[in-house]
Amino acid sequence: MNLSTTGLNLTADAAIDLQLHTIHSDGAWTPEALLDYLAQGGVGLAAITDHDRVDIARKLQNLAIDKQFPLLVAVEMSAMWKGKLTDLLCYGFDPDDNHLDALAQDVTHRQHENTRQIFNYLLGKGYALDPQDLERMLAKPAAQQLPDLLTLAAKCIQDEKAIGRTLLDGGFAYMTHHPATIVEAAHQSGAVCILAHPGRSDGFICYDRALLDELRCQAPIDGIEAYYPVHTPEQTAMYEAYARRHDLLISAGSDSHSPDQPPLKYRAELCRALLERVGIRVA
């Protein structure tokens, strides 16, 4: 299919943001509003990376073409390593012919089944629940269902400390794949695979050099999202130096989920190698 980034040339100081989320996963932006905001703000390239939503890539490209805004084909895939979350960003795959969609659909199916399982567990424990609440949750993207389950449980369980324990007893879990499985599917799809927000520590693995070495032995990632809002200057410098030492690509993203946390403007020069790998020239 024709892509919104075909033949795209950027200046070195063009504004880019390569991690954004919409209502198609766990964001509050509609794609239309987000693209309008980016265009009005003078952003030259962006990537919508909704969690495990390869299936919307074509729709987003059609929208971007209609709005004449360059949108890089992308997705954020859910992974688990060493018992913690560690997401991977995949850029530049064919929206209609790739190996990532099967993994994403599998995560979605298993997350739906988990939502149903937890809801039935709460019913079995005697909590008064409305079956329509289950149907409303199942109609939402998988990434929204776990927060909705937490909200639902909080309405039923008076003891705040018991909420998490009850959900875990019922099998509450994030559905993911091993990083190596995602990297392999990305490479089979002609995409590059980037470790997302390596410096986060809120339930995610916070990577140091040793952990990056270990991950790369198991899953040959192509690069690191070195530039990310919660990274300290020391972390950013470390990730950038590590990437350059090991000839890895560098990405930059705000992880914006809503207008309250707006996109950022990173210089295209920071991600030159990544952009040129996916066919975008940086002057």
C-alpha positions in Angstrom: 0.0 0.0 0.0 1.0 3.6 -0.4 2.4 5.0 2.9 2.3 8.6 4.2 6.1 8.5 4.6 6.9 7.4 1.1 9.7 9.7 -0.3 9.8 11.7 3.0 12.8 14.0 3.5 13.4 15.7 6.8 15.8 18.4 7.9 18.1 17.6 10.8 16.1 19.9 13.1 12.7 18.7 12.1 10.5 17.8 15.1 9.6 14.2 15.6 7.9 12.0 18.2 8.1 8.3 17.8 5.9 7.0 20.6 2.3 8.1 20.9 -0.9 6.4 22.0 -4.6 6.7 21.1 -8.0 5.3 22.1 -7.1 2.2 20.1 -5.0 1.1 23.1 -4.8 3.0 26.4 -4.7 6.6 25.3 -7.3 9.4 25.4 -6.3 10.9 22.0 -8.4 10.1 19.0 -6.1 9.5 16.0 -7.8 12.4 14.2 -7.2 14.9 17.1 -3.7 13.7 17.6 -2.7 14.1 14.0 -4.3 17.6 13.9 -2.4 18.6 17.1 0.9 17.4 15.6 0.4 19.1 12.3 -0.6 22.4 13.9 2.4 22.1 16.2 4.8 21.9 13.4 5.8 18.2 13.9 7.4 16.7 10.8 7.0 13.0 11.6 5.3 10.9 14.3 4.6 7.3 15.1 1.4 6.1 16.7 2.5 3.0 18.7 -0.8 1.7 20.2 -0.1 -1.4 22.3 -0.4 -4.7 20.3 -2.6 -3.0 17.6 -1.0 -4.0 14.3 -4.5 -4.4 12.9 -5.1 -0.6 12.8 -1.9 0.2 10.9 -3.6 0.5 7.5 -6.4 2.6 8.9 -3.9 5.0 10.4 -2.0 5.3 7.2 -5.1 6.1 5.3 -6.0 8.8 7.8 -2.5 10.2 7.7 -2.6 10.3 3.9 -5.9 12.1 4.0 -4.5 14.7 6.4 -1.2 14.9 4.5 0.8 14.1 7.7 3.8 11.8 7.7 3.0 8.9 10.1 5.5 6.1 10.5 4.0 2.6 10.6 4.6 1.4 14.2 3.4 -0.6 17.1 4.4 -1.2 20.8 4.4 -4.9 21.5 3.9 -6.2 25.1 6.8 -8.3 26.4 7.8 -9.9 29.7 11.4 -10.7 30.7 12.7 -11.7 34.1 9.2 -11.5 35.5 8.7 -7.8 34.6 7.3 -5.9 31.6 9.7 -4.7 28.9 7.9 -3.3 25.9 9.3 -3.3 22.3 8.7 -0.7 19.6 8.5 -2.0 16.0 8.8 0.4 13.1 8.5 0.1 9.4 6.6 -3.1 8.8 4.1 -3.7 6.0 0.6 -3.0 7.4 -0.9 -5.7 5.2 1.7 -8.4 5.2 3.7 -9.0 8.4 4.4 -11.5 11.2 3.6 -9.1 14.1 -0.2 -9.1 13.7 -0.5 -12.8 14.7 1.4 -12.1 18.0 -0.7 -9.0 18.6 -4.0 -10.9 18.0 -2.8 -13.6 20.3 -2.2 -11.1 23.1 -5.6 -9.6 22.5 -7.4 -12.9 22.6 -5.6 -14.0 25.8 -6.3 -10.7 27.5 -10.0 -10.9 26.7 -10.1 -14.4 28.2 -8.3 -13.2 31.3 -10.8 -10.4 31.7 -13.7 -12.9 31.4 -11.9 -15.2 33.9 -11.4 -12.5 36.5 -15.0 -11.2 36.2 -16.4 -14.7 36.7 -14.0 -15.2 39.6 -15.4 -12.1 41.3 -18.9 -13.3 40.6 -18.0 -16.7 42.3 -16.7 -14.8 45.3 -20.2 -13.4 45.8 -19.6 -9.8 44.6 -22.7 -8.2 42.9 -21.6 -7.4 39.4 -23.5 -6.4 36.3 -22.9 -8.7 33.3 -23.1 -5.6 31.1 -19.9 -4.4 32.8 -18.1 -7.4 31.3 -19.5 -6.8 27.9 -18.4 -3.1 28.1 -14.9 -4.2 29.1 -14.6 -6.8 26.3 -15.6 -4.2 23.8 -12.6 -2.1 24.6 -9.0 -2.5 23.5 -7.1 -5.1 25.6 -4.8 -2.4 27.1 -7.8 -0.8 28.7 -9.3 -3.9 30.3 -6.9 -4.4 33.2 -7.4 -0.8 34.5 -11.1 -1.3 34.1 -10.9 -4.5 36.1 -9.1 -2.6 38.9 -11.8 0.1 38.9 -14.5 -2.5 39.0 -12.9 -4.5 41.8 -12.4 -1.3 43.8 -16.2 -0.7 43.7 -16.8 -4.2 45.1 -14.0 -4.7 47.6 -14.0 -2.4 50.6 -10.5 -3.3 51.9 -8.2 -1.4 49.5 -5.3 -3.8 50.4 -7.4 -6.8 49.4 -8.1 -5.6 45.9 -4.8 -6.6 44.4 -4.6 -9.8 46.3 -8.1 -10.8 45.2 -7.4 -10.1 41.5 -4.1 -12.0 41.6 -5.9 -14.9 43.2 -8.3 -14.9 40.3 -5.4 -15.0 37.8 -5.1 -11.3 36.9 -2.2 -10.9 34.5 -0.7 -9.0 31.6 -0.6 -11.0 28.5 2.7 -10.8 26.7 5.3 -12.5 24.6 9.0 -13.2 25.2 11.2 -10.4 23.7 12.9 -12.8 21.4 9.6 -13.9 19.8 8.7 -10.3 19.1 12.2 -9.4 17.7 12.0 -12.5 15.4 8.6 -11.5 14.1 9.7 -7.9 13.6 12.7 -9.0 11.6 10.6 -11.4 9.5 8.4 -8.4 8.8 11.2 -6.2 7.6 10.8 -4.0 10.7 13.3 -2.6 13.2 12.7 -3.5 16.9 13.6 -1.0 19.6 13.6 -1.4 23.4 11.1 1.0 24.7 11.7 3.3 27.7 14.6 1.3 29.2 14.9 3.6 32.2 11.3 3.1 33.5 11.0 1.4 36.9 7.3 1.4 37.5 6.7 -2.3 37.0 9.1 -2.4 34.1 12.7 -3.5 34.0 15.1 -0.6 34.5 18.0 -1.4 32.3 21.7 -0.9 33.1 24.5 -1.9 30.8 24.7 -5.5 32.1 21.0 -6.1 31.6 21.2 -4.6 28.1 24.0 -7.1 27.3 22.0 -10.0 28.7 18.8 -9.0 26.8 20.7 -8.6 23.5 22.1 -12.2 23.9 18.5 -13.5 24.0 16.7 -11.0 21.8 18.8 -9.2 19.1 17.1 -5.8 19.4 18.0 -3.2 16.8 18.1 -0.2 19.1 17.1 1.7 22.3 14.6 4.5 23.0 17.3 6.6 24.6 15.3 9.8 24.7 12.2 9.5 26.9 10.6 12.0 29.4 11.3 10.2 32.6 14.9 9.3 31.8 17.4 11.3 33.8 20.2 13.1 31.9 22.6 10.4 33.2 20.4 7.6 31.9 20.0 9.3 28.5 23.7 9.7 28.2 24.3 6.1 29.2 21.8 4.7 26.7 23.0 6.9 23.9 26.7 5.9 24.5 25.7 2.2 24.8 23.8 2.4 21.5 26.7 4.1 19.7 29.2 1.6 21.1 27.2 -1.4 20.0 26.0 0.1 16.7 22.4 0.2 17.8 19.7 2.6 16.5 18.4 5.4 18.8 14.8 6.4 19.1 13.0 9.2 20.9 9.4 9.3 22.1 7.1 11.2 24.5 4.8 8.3 25.3 1.9 10.8 25.1 -1.4 9.3 26.0 -3.5 12.4 26.2 -3.5 16.2 25.7 -2.6 16.5 29.4 0.7 14.9 28.6 1.3 16.3 25.1 3.8 15.1 22.5 7.3 16.4 22.5 9.5 17.7 19.7 12.7 15.7 19.4 15.2 16.6 16.6 15.2 14.2 13.7 19.0 14.3 13.9 18.9 12.3 17.1 17.3 9.4 15.3 18.9 9.7 11.9 20.1 6.1 11.6 16.7 4.7 12.6 14.8 7.0 10.2 17.1 6.2 7.3 16.7 2.5 8.1 13.0 2.8 7.5 13.4 4.8 4.3 13.2 8.4 5.6 16.0 10.7 4.6 17.4 13.2 7.1 19.3 16.0 5.3 
